[in-house]
Amino acid sequence: MHAIRWLLGHVGEIIVVVGSAEKSHTLENPFTAGERILMLRETIAAEKLPLERIIIVPVPDIEYNSLWVGYLETLLPPFQAVASRNPLVQRLFAEKGYAVLEPPLYQRDLISGVRIRKMMLEGRGWEDLVPKRVVEIVREISGIERIRKVVQTDEEL
């Protein structure tokens, strides 16, 4: 939400790409693209951000970096810039002539997906690190149980 708020102050409309849309039920991507979109939409609405200025699009991976920008150009409405802190993403878009915006970090020592998923798995206080509506949705979909189940092996059953 910090990056979205920052971007709303710099551009007229935002396209949020929910990447790895084909992946779910793993420790790295425990939630479906639909669940991630729901978390985003519900949090944007709860925080009273202008949803009419935000488009959320699920995008599957293609694992072919040199074609990735063109791939996105076919899936998204026209755009002039990209916002990312990922050096590869920045490089790929800059090579194709796009402006690259770099949102500032926000409490990175505390807030990262890897850290939060680990805390969920271990049953440690992750709830204060994500928006309230995300906590509610994770509980509604039994997300913690899902994460714990997907890391088990058949030897543990």
Secondary structure, DSSP 8 states (H G I E B T S, - for coil): -HHHHHHHTT-S-EEEEE-STT--SSSSS-S-HHHHHHHHHHHHHHTT--GGGEEEEE----S-GGGHHHHHHHHS---SEEE---HHHHHHHHHTT-EEE-----STTT--HHHHHHHHHHT---GGGS-HHHHHHHHHTTHHHHHHHHT--GGG-
